[in-house]
Amino acid sequence: MKKLLLFLAVLIVLLQYRLWFSDDGLPEMDRLENRLLSLRDEVAGREARNASLEADVRDLKEGNEAIEERARQELGMIREGEVFVQVIDSLNPPEEAAKATRSGASRP
């Protein structure tokens, strides 16, 4: 009986050692949980990006306003009869003003 109890005690100690200290035990579980959290964050970011892209596609399919807005921002479109006015800020160097104009920040 003592041998059986000793054997079971040794077996429990070995199993506990493996659980706590081996590469397949709790350290691996912690590493996998951290990886899971980072992947969930990545998925959430991609879902937000997809939702934004879907909204853009829906806007472009449904009406001309979104297409016209894109053309104004990206291609510098001006309607017939409109007057284009560009205001150059004397405090900003010309290179920064050009960047602001391209990004749509200084649109009239």
C-alpha positions as CSV (number, residue, x, y, z in Angstrom):
1,M,0.0,0.0,0.0
2,K,2.9,2.4,0.8
3,K,4.5,1.6,-2.5
4,L,1.2,2.4,-4.3
5,L,0.8,5.7,-2.5
6,L,4.5,6.6,-3.1
7,F,4.0,5.8,-6.8
8,L,0.9,7.9,-7.0
9,A,2.6,10.8,-5.2
10,V,5.6,10.6,-7.6
11,L,3.2,10.5,-10.6
12,I,1.3,13.5,-9.4
13,V,4.5,15.5,-8.9
14,L,5.7,14.6,-12.4
15,L,2.4,15.6,-13.9
16,Q,2.4,18.9,-12.0
17,Y,6.0,19.6,-13.0
18,R,5.1,19.0,-16.6
19,L,2.0,21.2,-16.3
20,W,3.9,24.2,-14.7
21,F,7.3,24.0,-16.3
22,S,7.3,22.2,-19.6
23,D,7.1,23.9,-23.0
24,D,3.6,22.3,-23.4
25,G,2.2,23.5,-20.1
26,L,1.0,26.8,-18.7
27,P,3.8,29.0,-20.3
28,E,2.6,27.8,-23.7
29,M,-1.0,28.5,-22.8
30,D,-0.1,32.0,-21.7
31,R,1.8,32.6,-25.0
32,L,-1.2,31.3,-27.0
33,E,-3.6,33.5,-25.1
34,N,-1.5,36.5,-25.8
35,R,-1.3,35.6,-29.5
36,L,-5.1,35.2,-29.5
37,L,-5.6,38.6,-28.0
38,S,-3.3,40.2,-30.6
39,L,-5.1,38.4,-33.4
40,R,-8.5,39.5,-32.1
41,D,-7.2,43.1,-32.2
42,E,-6.0,42.7,-35.7
43,V,-9.3,41.2,-36.8
44,A,-11.2,44.1,-35.2
45,G,-9.0,46.6,-37.1
46,R,-9.5,44.8,-40.4
47,E,-13.3,44.6,-39.8
48,A,-13.4,48.3,-39.2
49,R,-11.4,48.9,-42.4
50,N,-13.7,46.6,-44.3
51,A,-16.8,48.4,-43.0
52,S,-15.3,51.7,-44.2
53,L,-14.5,50.3,-47.6
54,E,-18.0,48.8,-47.9
55,A,-19.5,52.2,-47.1
56,D,-17.3,53.8,-49.8
57,V,-18.4,51.2,-52.3
58,R,-22.1,51.7,-51.4
59,D,-21.8,55.5,-51.7
60,L,-20.1,55.2,-55.1
61,K,-22.8,52.8,-56.3
62,E,-25.8,54.7,-55.0
63,G,-25.1,58.3,-56.2
64,N,-23.1,60.7,-58.1
65,E,-22.3,62.9,-55.1
66,A,-19.6,60.5,-53.8
67,I,-18.1,60.2,-57.2
68,E,-18.0,63.9,-57.6
69,E,-16.5,64.4,-54.2
70,R,-13.7,61.9,-55.1
71,A,-13.1,63.6,-58.4
72,R,-12.9,67.0,-56.7
73,Q,-10.4,65.8,-54.1
74,E,-8.3,63.5,-56.1
75,L,-8.4,64.9,-59.6
76,G,-9.1,68.6,-58.9
77,M,-12.4,68.5,-60.8
78,I,-14.2,71.8,-61.3
79,R,-17.8,72.1,-62.7
80,E,-18.6,74.2,-65.7
81,G,-19.3,77.7,-64.5
82,E,-17.4,77.3,-61.2
83,V,-14.4,79.4,-60.4
84,F,-11.4,77.8,-58.7
85,V,-9.8,79.9,-56.1
86,Q,-6.5,78.8,-54.4
87,V,-5.5,80.5,-51.3
88,I,-1.8,80.3,-50.5
89,D,-0.9,80.9,-46.9
90,S,2.2,83.0,-46.7
91,L,3.2,81.4,-43.3
92,N,3.5,77.9,-44.9
93,P,6.3,77.2,-47.3
94,P,5.0,76.4,-50.9
95,E,5.8,72.7,-50.5
96,E,3.5,72.4,-47.4
97,A,0.8,74.4,-49.1
98,A,0.9,72.0,-52.1
99,K,0.6,69.0,-49.7
100,A,-2.4,70.6,-48.0
101,T,-4.1,71.3,-51.3
102,R,-3.6,67.7,-52.5
103,S,-5.0,66.3,-49.3
104,G,-8.1,68.6,-49.5
105,A,-7.2,70.6,-46.4
106,S,-7.3,74.0,-48.0
107,R,-10.3,73.4,-50.4
108,P,-12.5,76.5,-50.7
